[in-house]
Amino acid sequence: MSSEGRTLAQVIAEWASNLSYKDIPESVVEEVKKRFVDTVAVGVAAHGEEPVRIAYSIAWGTAGGRLATLLWGTQSRAAADHATFANGCAVRYFDFNDTYLSKEALHPSDTIPAVMAAAEVADADGRRVIEGIVAAYEVAARLADSYSVRGRGWDHTVYIGIASAVGAAKVLGLDARGIEQAINIEVTTGLALRQTRAGELSMWKGCAAAHAARNGLFAALLAWQGMTGPSPVFEGKFGFFKVALCGEEFKLAPLGEGGFKVMETSIKYWPVEYHSMSAVEAALKIRERAGEIRPEDVESVEVKTFTVSYKIIVEDPEKWDPKTRETADHSLPYIVAAALLDGRVWLDTFKPERFLAEDVRKIMRKMRISVDPEYDKIYPEGIPNKIIVKLRDGRTYEEESIYPPGHFKNPLTRDGVEEKAKKLLEPLVGGGRLKEFLDEAWRLEDLRRPYEIVRSLSLEG
């Protein structure tokens, strides 16, 4: 049991139930709006990609009735849980949505499709959406602060499911008892294996969080209609702590203490696994200083990183020989090689014709990556990477980055978020419709039906 004889589910539910828009500072509301814009932009931009098409093809057959919600990038609706999954797959596909780093690394905006679907079901206004997003981010981040589930073989999306259930339940208007039941249902059904992110990565890498968010929304919808779930779901005889954590101690980082955690999440500036973001900045600075770099010009490339980065995006053999998009954007060797050669990193960096090309393979064969113990002392507050490139003509270039653009200690302004959205969406929907969406999104707190504004980004005209 948690403090004062309450279960962990009760502690989370009571906090979420008491959360009110009036208690959320303007600075937090601004950051929520930035993340809403960013999440929708990266999701709509991925509309035509294969895993997203698969998810949409299933969702399109489920439309009808009160529980049908919008499929982003279209004018169509689908059953709320299917729409959450499809929209979530789109949000994650490019690995371009925001990040939170702690004992567990995760992407809190994976919860936004669930919150938005719940808002459409409940006909909730913009302030309730903001409450739901703040609640989901807070729960996801505090769970990540408390325990690293990947060390037990579970995927971080376990926490995304719980947070999605809380955020969706909040928007649906559930009281503390109802939110608790949503948590009980979700935790019982929501365990996910870390194999998702081991070895050669598959399409499911970008869909696992969407599945967790869908599960969280579905749990909230069931609780909304009166369904109860197993309790105590964390502390019970066969509960989360005993089964998933094998009895290890778990102490929840206090919710809301010291400010809302959305302020410590980071928006991605390049479409890569977040621990490599600073390596991209360092590599691009070297390329800018050195000018064109060809494989035959390079004597060696040395990369110094930190342990978590090494374990996630370096140590697997597949990270040195990426054969899928999902592996390529989780390969520090490939990302550094492509940045040095191309002087840019964008969505097309992760097309097969680029990551299978011989020039990047030649650079990777000249590369050595090691852990710097001093960098472990900086993580997770910063993500330090250093790159040293030695050229055959005797020139040596060295660059280090700790807080790349978009990191919460080097945050993007509203203009920076808009610039990213424009680069993603103007070629698809045009400047006029994008401006319409942005104008509405920046007044999210005043919107009566916030879920409708995504319609302006429909790729169907």
C-alpha angles and dihedrals in degrees: 000000000000129000117329092007094297123135120240090251090055093049092053093043095050092049092049093046091054094048110112133184090234089064094053113096120233090244090059092047089053092053091047090054091050090053093045091054092044094048095049091046096053090043097052090044090060094052097115099044119117102249089045092050089051092051092046092048090059094042095052090067094059104060122128144094133017095320095061114112136182124285104217115241092027141070090235133103132212137181107300096246093047091047089051091052094046094045090045092053088053093048092053101036098091092037085233104125125101129291142212120199125202136108083325123031117218145149110250094191088069083084095059097083089057092048092049093048090051090050091054092048092049095037087234124178129235095269092056089049090054090049090051094049093047090049093048093047092047094051094044093049097044091050088050089051091052107052141355106233093183087073087065094048096261124126121244088241086082085079093043089059093052092046092047091052091052095045093046093045090051092053091046087059099245119164123230092278092051094047089050091055091049088054092047092052095044097047092049092054103028111078113129129189121243088224082093088080102034128099119341105007120228135201088275090072088076095039103048095083090047089055090050091050091048089051090049093050092047091051089051092049091051091049089047088060093047104268114151126209137210115289140235083025096174102033101032129116090265096019133132097275096052099038105031099030097031091232097305116152116269122187118179115232105240113270115240094002113147093002137310118312095225084082090065097051120103130224115222118245095187127031097252139109103285099242088063095052094096090046088058091052092049093047093049091050089053091049090050091052097042100040120214113007122200124190091245090055093060124091096177144337120213122191124190116197141153131270099258090050091048093051095047105037107017119032102063112088089229090064087066093050108033115190100170134051090241092057094043095058088048094049115097092189092054095042092052093045093050093047092051094048101039103032089223141064120207141136094291090056086080100052115115093246088062104040092042093049119119096230094064090044090056091053092047090053088057093049130102122189123192140167118255109208089210089060091055087063091058098048132122093019088055135013104224121194128166126194126196118189121190116195126204092242090065099260117133125194126192129183134170130195129184106161108032122190111295094026110132088247090051099031129187115247121228087265090053092053090048091050090055092047091050093050090051101040113023092079089052107039105012130244097278098058092041090053089050090054094045094048089054096041093055088060094046093136091061099047120112094201106019094171090066095065093075087069089078087067095057113140088205092075 
